[in-house]
């Protein structure tokens, strides 16, 4: 998307991403060992378990098993409060082989 271009009045920022469990079976084992019912028909969502346990208990018990991937670059006005992304070109990442 960036390809070294700048757009007047706009910048690239990290887009929104959704949290997910890094290991569903570890979440199930950890929560069940603590006496927490984690199953509907499948493992409850992060939001549902967070509501059931409360944010602090959820974070203490399962926080290490939740990952939040980086969002895709999004073009927004310069007035957006998110920091601009610094994108390097592939040529900057590799050195010439001699």
TAFENNOR-V12444 format. One record per residue. RES is the residue in one letter. SS is DSSP state (H for helix, E for strand, C for the rest). PSI is psi in degrees with one decimal (* if undefined). OMEGA is omega in whole degrees, -180 to 180 (* if undefined). Layout:
BEGIN
RES&SS&PSI&OMEGA  RES&SS&PSI&OMEGA
END
This chain:
BEGIN
X&C&-43.8&-176  X&C&-56.3&179  X&C&36.5&177  X&C&8.8&-178  X&C&152.2&173  X&C&144.8&179  X&C&125.1&-178  X&C&124.5&178  X&C&3.9&-179  X&E&161.4&176  X&E&161.2&175  X&E&132.6&176  X&E&165.0&176  X&E&127.0&179  X&C&177.3&-179  X&C&143.2&173  X&C&164.2&-176  X&C&133.3&178  X&E&150.7&176  X&E&159.1&178  X&E&137.2&177  X&C&-26.7&-180  X&C&98.4&-176  X&H&-39.5&-179  X&H&-36.1&177  X&H&-37.9&176  X&H&-47.9&-179  X&H&-47.1&-179  X&H&-45.8&-178  X&H&-47.4&-178  X&H&-42.8&180  X&H&-36.2&177  X&H&-26.7&178  X&C&4.8&178  X&C&19.6&-179  X&C&128.7&176  X&C&115.6&-175  X&C&-1.0&-173  X&E&130.7&162  X&C&-103.3&166  X&C&-22.0&176  X&C&177.9&-180  X&E&132.4&179  X&C&153.1&-180  X&C&164.3&177  X&H&-45.8&-179  X&H&-42.9&-179  X&H&-44.4&179  X&H&-34.4&178  X&H&-39.5&177  X&H&-40.7&-178  X&H&-42.7&-175  X&H&-23.6&-170  X&C&149.6&-174  X&H&-41.9&-177  X&H&-49.5&-179  X&H&-40.4&178  X&H&-47.9&-179  X&H&-44.0&180  X&H&-42.5&-174  X&H&-43.7&-170  X&H&-2.2&-176  X&H&-36.1&-180  X&H&-10.0&-179  X&H&8.9&-180  X&E&133.0&177  X&E&149.5&177  X&E&101.3&-178  X&C&158.4&178  X&C&146.6&179  X&C&160.3&177  X&C&147.1&178  X&E&138.7&-178  X&E&136.6&179  X&E&122.4&-178  X&E&163.0&176  X&E&153.8&178  X&C&-25.0&-178  X&C&-11.0&179  X&C&139.4&-174  X&C&-14.2&-179  X&C&146.8&179  X&C&147.3&178  X&C&145.0&177  X&C&145.0&173  X&C&110.0&-177  X&C&124.1&178  X&C&148.0&178  X&C&158.2&180  X&H&-32.7&-180  X&H&-27.7&176  X&H&-25.1&-175  X&H&-22.2&-176  X&C&144.6&175  X&C&153.8&-179  X&C&140.0&177  X&C&128.1&-178  X&C&*&*
END
